[in-house]
Amino acid sequence: MLKMRLYTLLLVVMTFGSCQSPKEKAQPFVHNIEEGPTPWSYEPTGKADNSFTFAIISDLNGGERDGIFEVAIEQINLLQPEFILSVGDLVNGETEEVVELEEQYNSFDQRAAKAKAPVFHVGGNHDLTSTGMRDFWEKRYGRRYYHFVYQNVLFLVLDTEDYTEAFRERIHQARSEAIAILDGDHPEEYPKTEYFNMPERKTGKIEEEQNAYFEKVIAEYPNVRHTFVFMHKPVWQREGEGNLSRIESALGDKDFTVINGHFHSYSHTVKNGHDYIMLATTGGAQNAGDENAFDHITLVSYSDDGPAIANIRMDGLLNKTGKLPLDGEQYCYQASICKEGDSE
């Protein structure tokens, strides 16, 4: 009788234990084929605990086209990433009026809030060029450059509009004058402007304090599985001081990927065995003569094998009805195909 009671108790404990941790006991792949060939190439193993996905949105400003960003958010929700990163130019900027900036950022935040995952902000030239715009950003979003670690993967978020106050004001003034010429009667004079000929227009810059910050961060996380370096302008293309070389040297032979936007045209470069990816647009202006200018969402799946990076064209990401979300068929996602217009 005692043996029977103990046996019954053991069965109860085993049953209760299995109910307590079904996730640990679950089998990712179940079948009833016991022998012979199988109709699959090999058995799927299920998602590892240390794998994850995140999405990236590219420039939506520098001439935002209505409706595109809203469609992109709905498409990202279909992909179900764990978080979303940007590469800057979240608003049009071009002003230091607090009320106008408030309206622009409210518009972005209200639309981004429809995402079913957190959105990490990265500042671009449209967001950070002037002192007033930078101050507004810091009051609203906090740090202009920062880092975080997710699943033992390090993310570095840079500010490529990192200038001394005097030089920042010079750039802001030169840029305002150049835009006035572009919008005026003689846009052909734009290449003669001071702003057009500044290297910072293309590559941006990072100053001593920011370099030192990221050198310290990299040293604090020597054993991460991978590092992603996010920025708006391709400061890695800058010649001379203020480029990415100090951060690249700090990363050394670690696995890392660099991702930026700004040029509204997609490109991929391999530098010393590392991927340097320049994203196109997620609603920003497009050049109708550029076949690499198209709206897309980047989805990064990370596992023990490293990152798998997929660029998904917005005009091909359909919902369960077989259509683009939010009646997205009404929009143009590649100007070189639909000839929507030529813009910089």
C-alpha positions in Angstrom: 0.0 0.0 0.0 2.8 2.4 0.9 4.5 1.6 -2.4 1.3 2.4 -4.3 0.9 5.7 -2.5 4.4 6.7 -3.3 4.0 5.7 -6.9 0.8 7.7 -7.1 2.5 10.7 -5.5 5.4 10.4 -8.0 3.0 10.5 -10.9 1.3 13.6 -9.5 4.6 15.3 -9.1 5.8 14.4 -12.6 2.5 15.5 -14.1 2.5 18.8 -12.1 6.1 19.5 -13.0 5.4 19.0 -16.8 2.5 21.4 -16.5 4.7 24.0 -14.7 7.2 24.3 -17.6 5.6 23.4 -20.9 7.9 25.7 -22.7 11.0 23.7 -21.6 9.3 20.4 -22.5 7.8 21.5 -25.8 9.1 19.8 -28.9 9.5 22.2 -31.8 8.9 19.4 -34.4 6.6 16.4 -34.0 5.9 13.7 -36.6 4.8 10.1 -36.8 7.4 8.8 -39.3 9.5 6.3 -37.5 11.6 5.0 -40.3 12.5 5.3 -44.0 12.9 8.5 -46.1 11.2 11.7 -45.0 9.4 14.4 -47.0 11.7 17.1 -45.6 15.4 17.8 -46.0 16.1 17.9 -42.3 14.2 18.5 -39.1 13.6 22.1 -38.1 15.0 22.8 -34.6 12.8 25.8 -33.6 13.8 29.3 -32.7 16.8 29.6 -30.4 16.3 31.6 -27.2 19.1 34.0 -28.2 17.8 34.8 -31.7 15.8 37.9 -32.5 14.7 40.2 -35.3 14.6 44.0 -35.7 13.5 46.3 -38.5 15.1 49.4 -39.9 13.4 52.4 -41.5 15.4 54.7 -43.7 15.0 58.4 -44.6 11.4 59.6 -44.6 12.4 63.3 -45.0 14.3 65.5 -47.3 11.1 65.9 -49.2 8.7 63.4 -47.5 6.1 61.8 -49.8 2.7 61.6 -48.2 1.4 58.2 -47.0 4.5 56.1 -47.5 5.6 56.1 -43.8 2.2 55.1 -42.6 2.2 52.1 -45.0 5.7 51.2 -43.8 4.5 51.0 -40.2 1.7 48.7 -41.1 4.0 46.5 -43.0 6.5 46.4 -40.2 3.7 45.2 -37.9 3.2 42.3 -40.2 6.8 41.3 -39.8 6.6 41.5 -36.0 10.2 42.6 -35.2 11.2 43.0 -31.5 12.2 46.6 -32.1 12.7 49.2 -34.8 15.7 51.4 -35.6 15.9 54.4 -37.9 18.8 56.1 -39.7 17.6 59.7 -39.2 15.8 62.5 -41.0 12.6 61.9 -39.0 11.2 65.4 -39.7 11.7 68.1 -42.3 13.3 70.5 -39.8 14.5 73.6 -41.7 13.3 75.8 -38.8 14.2 76.8 -35.2 10.7 77.8 -34.4 9.7 75.6 -31.4 6.0 75.5 -32.3 6.7 74.3 -35.9 9.2 71.7 -34.7 6.7 70.5 -32.1 4.1 70.0 -34.9 6.6 68.1 -37.0 7.7 65.8 -34.2 4.2 65.3 -33.1 3.3 64.1 -36.6 6.2 61.7 -36.6 5.6 60.3 -33.1 1.8 59.9 -33.7 2.4 57.8 -36.8 5.4 55.9 -35.3 3.2 55.1 -32.2 1.1 52.8 -34.4 4.1 50.4 -34.6 3.7 47.3 -32.4 7.4 47.5 -31.3 9.5 50.2 -29.7 11.2 52.7 -32.1 14.8 53.8 -31.5 15.6 57.3 -32.7 18.6 58.3 -34.8 19.2 61.9 -35.7 19.9 63.2 -39.2 20.8 66.5 -40.7 17.1 67.4 -41.0 16.8 66.8 -37.2 20.1 68.2 -35.8 21.7 70.7 -38.1 21.2 73.9 -36.1 21.6 74.6 -32.3 17.9 75.1 -31.9 17.0 71.9 -33.6 19.6 70.0 -31.6 18.3 71.5 -28.3 14.8 70.5 -29.3 15.8 66.9 -30.0 17.6 66.6 -26.6 14.6 67.9 -24.7 12.3 65.5 -26.5 14.4 62.4 -27.0 17.4 62.8 -24.8 20.8 61.7 -26.0 21.9 62.4 -29.6 24.3 59.4 -29.4 24.0 56.4 -27.2 24.3 52.6 -27.1 22.4 49.6 -25.9 22.9 45.8 -25.7 20.2 43.3 -26.7 20.7 39.5 -26.5 24.5 40.2 -26.0 24.5 42.2 -29.3 25.9 45.8 -29.0 24.2 48.7 -30.8 26.0 52.0 -31.3 23.9 55.0 -32.4 26.0 57.9 -33.6 25.3 61.6 -34.2 27.0 62.5 -37.5 26.0 66.2 -37.1 28.5 66.5 -34.2 30.2 69.9 -34.7 31.4 72.6 -32.5 28.8 75.3 -31.8 30.5 77.9 -34.1 30.9 75.5 -37.0 27.4 74.1 -36.6 26.0 77.6 -37.0 28.2 78.2 -40.0 26.8 75.0 -41.6 23.3 75.9 -40.7 23.6 79.4 -42.3 25.3 78.0 -45.4 22.7 75.3 -45.7 19.8 77.8 -45.4 21.4 80.0 -48.2 21.9 76.9 -50.4 18.2 75.8 -50.0 17.1 79.3 -50.8 19.0 79.1 -54.1 17.6 75.7 -54.8 14.1 77.0 -54.3 14.7 80.2 -56.2 14.9 81.2 -59.9 18.5 79.9 -60.4 18.8 76.4 -58.9 21.7 75.7 -61.3 23.8 77.9 -59.0 23.5 75.4 -56.2 26.8 73.6 -56.9 28.6 76.9 -56.4 27.3 77.4 -52.9 29.5 77.0 -49.8 27.3 74.3 -48.4 27.5 72.2 -51.5 31.2 72.2 -51.3 31.5 71.3 -47.6 32.6 67.7 -47.0 30.2 67.7 -44.0 27.3 67.9 -46.4 28.0 64.4 -47.5 29.8 62.7 -44.7 29.1 64.6 -41.5 31.6 64.5 -38.6 32.0 63.2 -35.1 34.0 65.1 -32.5 36.4 64.0 -29.7 33.8 63.6 -26.9 31.7 61.2 -29.0 34.7 59.2 -30.2 35.8 58.8 -26.6 32.4 57.7 -25.5 32.2 54.9 -28.0 35.7 53.8 -27.4 34.8 53.4 -23.7 31.6 51.5 -24.6 33.4 49.1 -26.9 36.0 48.4 -24.2 33.2 47.7 -21.7 31.7 45.0 -23.9 34.6 42.9 -25.2 32.6 39.7 -25.6 29.4 40.7 -27.4 28.4 38.5 -30.3 28.2 41.3 -32.8 28.1 45.1 -33.0 25.8 47.2 -35.2 26.9 50.8 -35.9 24.0 53.1 -36.9 24.3 56.6 -38.2 22.7 59.0 -40.7 25.6 60.3 -42.8 28.3 57.9 -43.9 31.0 59.4 -41.7 33.0 56.3 -42.6 33.6 57.9 -46.0 35.0 61.1 -44.5 38.7 61.9 -45.0 40.8 63.2 -42.2 39.9 63.8 -38.5 36.3 63.4 -37.4 35.7 60.2 -39.4 34.8 56.7 -38.1 38.4 55.4 -37.9 38.7 55.6 -34.1 35.6 53.6 -33.6 36.6 51.1 -36.3 40.0 50.7 -34.6 38.3 50.2 -31.2 36.2 47.4 -32.8 39.3 45.8 -34.3 38.6 42.3 -35.5 35.2 42.0 -33.8 32.2 41.2 -36.0 30.4 44.4 -36.8 28.0 46.0 -39.4 27.7 49.7 -40.3 24.3 51.0 -41.5 23.5 54.6 -42.6 21.1 56.5 -44.8 21.3 60.1 -46.1 21.8 59.7 -49.9 18.4 58.1 -50.6 20.1 55.5 -52.7 20.9 51.9 -51.7 24.5 50.6 -51.8 26.5 47.9 -50.2 30.3 48.0 -49.5 32.6 45.5 -48.0 35.4 47.1 -46.1 38.0 45.0 -44.4 35.6 42.1 -44.3 32.7 44.1 -42.8 29.4 45.1 -44.3 28.8 48.9 -44.8 25.2 49.3 -45.9 23.7 52.6 -47.1 19.9 52.4 -47.1 17.6 54.0 -49.6 14.3 55.6 -48.4 11.1 54.9 -46.4 9.2 57.9 -47.7 12.0 60.4 -48.5 12.5 62.1 -51.8 13.8 60.0 -54.7 15.7 60.8 -57.8 13.8 59.5 -60.8 17.1 58.8 -62.6 18.4 56.5 -59.8 17.4 52.8 -60.0 18.8 52.3 -56.5 16.3 54.8 -55.0 13.3 52.9 -53.8 11.2 52.6 -50.6 12.1 49.6 -48.5 12.1 48.1 -45.0 15.2 46.3 -43.7 14.7 43.2 -41.6 17.6 41.8 -39.6 17.3 38.4 -38.2 20.0 37.6 -35.7 21.1 34.1 -34.5 24.2 32.3 -33.5 25.2 32.3 -37.1 25.2 36.1 -37.1 23.0 38.6 -38.9 20.8 37.8 -41.9 19.9 41.1 -43.5 16.9 41.3 -45.9 15.7 44.4 -47.7 12.0 44.2 -48.4 10.6 46.5 -51.1 7.5 48.2 -49.8 5.7 47.7 -53.1 6.0 43.9 -52.6 5.1 43.5 -48.9 1.4 42.6 -49.1 -1.0 41.8 -46.2 -3.3 38.7 -46.0 -5.7 40.1 -48.5 -2.9 40.2 -51.1 -2.8 44.0 -51.1 -0.6 46.7 -49.7 -1.9 48.0 -46.3 -3.8 51.3 -46.1 -4.7 51.2 -49.8 -1.0 51.6 -50.5 -1.4 50.8 -54.2 -2.1 54.5 -54.7 1.6 55.5 -54.0 4.8 55.4 -55.9 7.6 53.5 -54.3 10.3 53.9 -56.9 10.4 57.1 -58.9 12.5 55.6 -61.7 9.7 53.2 -62.5 6.6 55.3 -62.1 8.3 58.6 -63.0 6.9 60.4 -60.0 9.4 63.2 -60.4 13.0 64.0 -59.9 13.9 65.4 -56.4 17.1 65.7 -54.4 
